[in-house]
Amino acid sequence: MYTIARSFCSLLCIFGAVIGGYAQAITSAAQEHYRTEEELSIQYTMIEASREKLIGNVDKSLQLYQSLVDKKRNLPNVWYEIARLLHAKQQDQDALDAIDKAISIDPNNEWYHLFKIDLFERQNNFLDAAASLQNYLRKYQGAHELMWRLAYLYVEGHQHQKAIDIYNQIENISGVQKKTTQKKYNLYTRSDDHTNAINELEKYLEVYPKDIEILHLLAANYQKIGKTAKHNKIIDKILSLDPHDARANLAHIQTKNPKQNNSTKIQKLKALILDPNGDIDTKVKALIPPLQSLLEHYDEQLSKELTQLSTLLIKSHPQSAKAHAIAADVYYYSGQYGRALEAYKKTLELNKQVYTVWEQYLYTLAKLHHWNTLQNQVQNALDYFPNKARLYYFEALSAYKLQQNAQVDPALQQARIIGRKNRQLLRDIEVLQVAKRLNTSYDEEMDKIVSKLDKYQTNLLVRFIYRSTNPKNMTAISIPKLNEYSRALLAYSKNAYQDAADFLNAYFNKISFIEPQFMDLAIAINKQHPSAFQNVVADFSTQLKQMKYQSIFEKK
């Protein structure tokens, strides 16, 4: 009996559902029947406008939407679509007018407000975008993720303090975060407000005391404002957290004992260079201060130690162009031009995209008088950097040295056009042009040209003419601006060997390192005037042994 009753109830439920569905269908049909003709027309037009928009007919779609609001203006969704289409046509001011109409009709639609903010931002009207977003956030208080965007808009609108206030509000909601700390720190440092920048970093470190990246920022700021003791304390803390931190080790070497000599510092740098976990940028940065010291005052021991460190760096990072490049610079400024040349070549094998390496490589070829190679390599460099004026100068220089005079002037003309604002280059170009003309003939006009050259240019001119095809032209030059080395060259070209020796000895008394081209001239003078350089042998004995020159000057 229970089973029959249960089946009967189920049948009633099914029948009721069918009846209910049928009734709902009748009601819907009735509603459809009573939809006005105007509503049906609007619906049809909107469908057509959407279709035209989808197939890319923006103007047709815009025309259809516009026809709707011309008849009935209180259609916020239509104004919204019009605003989007006008923006697509880059008519942003008209788009703003359209979206304002949509908002005025339906102020509670959040999508309309967000689109208006987008329009302001795309016009780079950041402050109006920020004001609109601020109003939006007051209305929709749960949209905390948009506060990041509000801060960004204030930053772009150069309202840094307002941006900082927003970041502080974010922290009040989410707690201290690295992202907000870095954002506020960057804004404070833009304004050179180191006090508040440091306060932000310290506040973050109270919560996350082991964040090495932030500790490095704090140390750098202390160093910037001259608080050395606090800087050193932070460096010590970093090293206690990570004894192998390369930046901290470098800072420890450079600042903990600034009075220690370069050799002592370099000995400490060896561990940093050999650290397999250290990055190449930090290691290269570590070698720059002692290299600068070598440039300011040549020191043989420092040169030797830097050379050893450079070799170690290449062994640690054999496939790093930066390692070979810094080694090449060390070799070059230590007078080891052959090694420098090979290191620059290796650097370019690994990376041909750095112009300064090409330029230094070409300078080294010129220093070694490898004119044929210089001419070939200039063309390779021009393939990568066709707009570098100095390369055309090197092209002219190599042609001049190879006596290809027809190629000199076109290259110099190109160099002058590209480098018209480079005063140093223009001076070099002028000297090479004078040297070319002087090497061909000498007359009164040339005497006037040479007399106008400054001290730098006259010294460079003498170097160009020395050992040229017509050195006797130099006998006509009488310029009081030359230094002792250039005077020695000039005297030698006139066969005045005693004067040449006196001038060169005077020059050696002023310098701390003998470059190879000086030795070339000294050897030439020594052949004509033996025992002219005994003082040089005494003063530069170690260097001369290294360069294998000492035996040439020994008294016979």
Secondary structure by P-SEA (a helix, b strand, c coil): caaaaaaaaaaaaaaaaaaaaaaaaaaaaaaaaaccaaaaaaaaaaaaaaaaaaacaaaaaaaaaaaaaaaccccaaaaaaaaaaaaaacaaaaaaaaaaaaaaaccccaaaaaaaaaaaaaacaaaaaaaaaaaaaaaccccccaaaaaaaaaaaacaaaaaaaaaaaaaaaccccaaaaaaaaaaaaaacaaaaaaaaaaaaaaacccaaaaaaaaaaaaaaacaaaaaaaaaaaaaaaccccaaaaaaaaccccccccaaaaaaaaccccccccccaaaaaaaaaaaaaaaaacccaaaaaaaaaaaaaaaaaccccaaaaaaaaaaaaaacaaaaaaaaaaaaaaaccccaaaaaaaaaaaaaacaaaaaaaaaaaaaacccccaaaaaaaaaaaaaaccccccaaaaaaaaaaacccaaaaaaaaaaaaaaaaaccccaaaaaaaaaccaaaaaaaaaaaccccccccccccccccccaaaaaaaaaaacaaaaaaaaaaaaaaacccccaaaaaaaaaaaaacccccaaaaaacaaaaaaaccccccccc
